[in-house]
Amino acid sequence: MIKVLISHSLYPESFNGFTDDFKVIKPKERSFTYSDILKKIKDVDAFIPMFDFKVPAELIESGKNLKIISNVGVGFNNIDINSAKEHNVIVCNTPTPVTEPTAELAMTLMGSIARGLVLSDKKVRNSSVKWGVLENIGRGLYGKTLGIVGMGRIGQATARRAFASGMKIIYYSRNRVSEDVEKLYNAEYKSLEELLSEADFISLHTPLTAETHHLINQERLNLCKPTAYIINTARGAVIDEKALVLAMKLGKIQGAALDVYENEPQITQELLEMDNVILVPHIGTATREARNEMAAQATQNVVNYFTGGDIFRVV
């Protein structure tokens, strides 16, 4: 019997795709601890971690029978890929279920920071709000320029929503998309420097790699319009958080809306004290529908590996 270890228990219907050929080991409560996993991984054939569960070399080396790690999430920076390669362990992820909910959140954050919704809510609740036709003024999205950094699945899903809202789309990506995709959203390809200097809103949708670490740094923030907003639903370390704080303090940009953080779950204290920042706790895919679809795809990756089917994506 094939043994499968799962780091987190999601919903009752999650991970239901395993047949009787698989013995599934999952926590009765929310999740196993790291020490639990370290003990249990020794004789399992497959491991399904959540995207925020760290899988270092120690765990991979302990999995003497481990053949596949099926990550629940599109990112895989939680896994020591080099160690997995060294031990001939396949690593795969679940790219498609994260697309729509993350794009939804990016647009939600964009509208919320532009209109100052969180700050207005705070003022109403503590009775400090001023009522009047020239009070609580925000900015609209219609007619504004959205700069998308990373025009993959999520970037394109965000472009679709923004284009429908009447925004002009410009983008920078490692690989330029097809002419058909550009025409679909009337999107213009720009260099990163051009994008940062032209965009009213900058939405980040790039994976975290050695090349994208601190992609948005002090030098590049200095290129932005002082009225620009940055939205990050990608990975925290794509932005140099200290440089972001400084840029907002100096008025180099207007504000930011962040779902992810450089040293997550720790958040730079100064960000917590700023009214021109929206902070949410990495909820890009946090819908019940998305979690179940991610779990189903992670399950299918494992099943297909052992039955000769196609894996959704090997990383």
WOQUIDA-V276801 format. One record per helix or strand. SS is the DSSP state (A for helix, B for strand). FROM is the first residue (numbers start at 1). LEN is the number of residues. If there is no record, write none. Layout:
# WOQUIDA-V276801
{{SS/FROM/LEN} {SS/FROM/LEN}}
This chain:
# WOQUIDA-V276801
{{B/2/5} {B/8/1} {B/22/5} {B/31/1} {A/34/10} {B/46/3} {B/50/1} {B/55/1} {A/57/6} {B/68/3} {B/72/1} {B/79/1} {A/81/6} {B/90/3} {A/98/18} {A/117/9} {B/145/5} {A/153/12} {B/168/5} {A/179/7} {B/188/2} {A/192/7} {B/201/4} {B/216/1} {A/218/4} {B/229/4} {A/236/3} {B/239/1} {A/241/9} {B/255/4} {B/263/1} {B/266/1} {A/269/4} {B/277/3} {A/288/20} {B/314/1}}
